Amino acid sequence: MKLLSVNLARSVWFGNIAEFNPTGLNLYPMLIRILVDTYKFKKYPSDKEVLDEKSGVKFEYGEFISKDGNAIIVNLTIFLDGIWADTRSSTNDSDAFLTEILTRFAEDFKLPHYKQIITRIGYASQLHVSTDKSLKLINPKLNAISKYLTDSVLGFGEVTFEIGGISFWPEQANVNKPFNFNFERVLNVPFSENKYFSAAPLQTDKHLELLDRLEMILSK
């Protein structure tokens, strides 16, 4: 697979945020100031804003220096049950950002270390890629459906149908479910350009590795 762009590299760290501040210190104004001054967030909450359980408190369009020395855009959202970071480079950078801020807060304000609070970590990866392999090879028997649609749909001139994507779902009975893995053609882009959108509950490098495996399957 050829990577065209990273649309989202999200790291989600789950834990009870209240446990970071066990004695109820009024740290909110100072935390906001540190985040804004250090990471240059363009959009951020006021120190009077109440944490919204559904939408969270958002810091947007900040700048984080990765281990490679690159300045990357980062967004941060804080919920009652966790915290997440979004970049468009990799989940490694998103993890590094969360590690940096939570370690600093623990050291500066004598708070519990994040490893004592965070119970699990999840990921959301969205990529645009291209490949010259065809999804028609997933199951050639389904080509009969494509042909039937191509021959039977009326009112739009000549329209060719092909398999547009595949999807793998986690067991829906589970209470805590990861995202689906989806691989599908990009909307409103000609088939001939071979461009695809993929979403997966994986770290960025694992997502790319999975797509390479898919491409190998389509090559056989």
C-alpha positions in Angstrom: 0.0 0.0 0.0 1.1 3.5 -0.7 0.3 5.9 2.1 -1.2 9.1 0.8 -2.0 10.8 4.1 -2.7 10.2 7.8 -6.1 11.6 8.5 -6.2 10.7 12.2 -3.8 9.2 14.7 -5.6 9.1 18.0 -4.4 7.7 21.3 -7.1 7.2 23.9 -6.0 6.7 27.5 -8.7 5.5 29.8 -8.8 6.2 33.5 -10.7 8.1 36.2 -9.4 11.7 35.7 -10.4 12.7 39.2 -7.7 10.4 40.6 -5.0 12.6 39.1 -6.1 15.2 41.7 -7.0 13.2 44.8 -7.1 16.1 47.2 -9.1 18.5 45.0 -6.6 21.2 44.5 -7.6 24.1 42.2 -5.2 23.2 39.5 -7.4 23.9 36.4 -6.2 27.5 35.7 -2.6 26.5 36.0 -3.0 23.4 33.8 -4.6 25.5 31.1 -1.9 28.1 31.2 0.9 25.4 31.0 -0.8 23.7 28.1 -1.4 26.9 26.2 2.0 28.4 26.9 4.0 25.2 26.1 2.0 23.9 23.2 0.6 27.1 21.7 -3.0 25.9 21.4 -5.0 28.2 19.3 -8.4 27.1 20.8 -8.7 26.3 24.4 -11.3 26.5 27.3 -11.6 29.3 29.8 -10.5 28.4 33.4 -14.2 28.6 34.3 -15.4 26.0 31.9 -17.0 22.9 33.4 -15.8 19.5 32.2 -18.5 18.2 29.8 -18.9 14.4 30.2 -20.0 13.9 26.6 -18.0 16.4 24.5 -15.0 16.8 26.9 -12.8 19.9 27.3 -10.9 20.5 24.1 -7.6 22.1 23.3 -7.1 22.4 19.5 -4.4 23.3 17.0 -1.4 23.0 19.4 2.2 22.3 18.5 4.2 19.3 19.8 7.8 18.6 19.0 8.2 14.9 18.1 11.2 12.8 19.0 12.4 13.5 15.4 12.4 17.2 16.0 9.3 17.9 13.9 6.7 20.4 14.9 3.4 18.6 14.5 -0.2 19.7 15.1 -1.9 18.2 18.1 -5.4 18.3 19.6 -6.2 17.2 23.2 -9.6 16.3 24.7 -10.2 15.6 28.4 -13.1 13.5 29.6 -14.2 12.3 33.0 -13.1 8.8 32.2 -10.0 9.4 30.1 -8.0 11.6 27.9 -7.1 11.5 24.2 -4.7 13.1 21.8 -5.0 13.5 18.0 -2.2 14.0 15.6 -1.9 13.5 11.8 1.6 11.9 12.0 1.3 8.7 14.0 -0.1 7.3 17.2 3.5 7.1 18.5 3.5 10.9 18.5 0.1 11.0 20.2 1.3 8.7 22.9 4.5 10.7 23.3 2.5 13.9 23.8 0.2 12.4 26.5 3.3 10.9 28.2 5.0 14.2 28.2 2.1 16.3 29.6 1.0 13.8 32.3 4.6 13.2 33.5 5.1 17.0 33.7 1.9 17.6 35.7 2.8 14.8 38.1 6.2 16.2 38.7 5.2 19.9 38.9 2.2 19.5 41.1 3.1 16.3 43.0 0.3 14.4 41.5 0.0 10.6 41.0 1.9 9.2 38.1 -0.2 8.4 35.1 0.7 4.7 35.2 -1.2 4.5 38.5 -4.4 6.0 36.9 -4.5 4.8 33.3 -6.2 1.4 33.1 -6.1 0.7 29.3 -5.2 2.4 26.0 -7.0 2.3 22.7 -6.3 3.7 19.3 -8.1 5.0 16.2 -6.3 5.3 12.9 -7.6 6.8 9.7 -5.5 6.6 6.5 -5.8 7.4 2.9 -3.9 4.9 0.7 -3.6 3.7 -2.8 -3.1 0.3 -4.3 -3.3 -1.2 -7.8 -4.8 -4.4 -6.4 -8.5 -5.0 -6.9 -11.1 -5.9 -4.2 -12.7 -8.1 -6.8 -10.2 -10.8 -5.8 -11.6 -11.0 -2.2 -14.4 -13.3 -3.5 -14.7 -13.6 -7.3 -18.2 -15.1 -6.7 -19.4 -11.6 -5.7 -18.5 -10.3 -9.2 -21.9 -11.7 -10.3 -23.6 -9.2 -8.0 -21.5 -6.3 -9.5 -22.4 -7.4 -13.0 -26.1 -7.7 -12.1 -26.1 -4.2 -10.7 -24.2 -2.8 -13.7 -26.7 -4.4 -16.1 -29.8 -3.6 -14.2 -29.6 -0.1 -12.7 -31.5 2.3 -14.9 -31.8 6.1 -15.1 -28.1 7.0 -14.7 -26.6 6.2 -18.0 -23.8 3.7 -18.1 -22.8 2.9 -14.5 -20.2 0.3 -13.5 -20.5 -1.3 -10.0 -17.6 -2.9 -8.1 -17.1 -4.0 -4.6 -16.6 -0.8 -2.7 -15.1 -2.0 0.5 -14.8 -4.6 3.3 -15.4 -4.3 7.0 -14.5 -6.3 10.0 -16.5 -5.8 13.2 -15.7 -6.7 16.8 -18.2 -8.8 18.8 -21.1 -6.5 19.4 -22.1 -8.2 22.7 -18.9 -6.8 24.3 -19.4 -3.8 26.6 -16.1 -2.2 25.7 -15.7 -2.5 21.9 -12.9 -1.2 19.6 -13.8 0.5 16.4 -14.4 -1.5 13.2 -11.7 -2.1 10.6 -13.0 -0.6 7.3 -11.3 -0.5 3.9 -13.3 1.3 1.2 -13.0 3.3 -1.9 -12.8 7.1 -1.4 -16.1 8.7 -2.2 -16.5 10.6 -5.5 -13.1 9.5 -6.8 -12.9 7.5 -10.1 -12.2 3.8 -9.7 -9.2 4.2 -12.0 -7.4 6.3 -9.3 -7.4 3.3 -6.9 -7.7 5.5 -3.8 -9.0 4.1 -0.5 -9.9 5.2 3.0 -9.2 2.9 5.9 -10.1 3.1 9.6 -8.8 0.7 12.2 -8.5 0.4 16.0 -4.8 0.2 15.7 -1.6 2.1 16.1 -0.5 3.7 12.9 2.3 1.3 12.2 0.1 -1.7 12.9 -2.6 -0.3 10.6 -0.1 0.1 7.8 1.2 -3.5 8.4 -2.4 -4.8 8.2 -3.0 -3.0 4.9 0.2 -4.5 3.5 -1.2 -7.9 4.5 -4.4 -7.1 2.8 -2.6 -6.1 -0.4 -0.6 -9.4 -0.3 -4.0 -11.3 -0.1 -5.3 -9.3 -3.1 -2.1 -10.1 -5.0 -2.6 -13.9 -4.9 
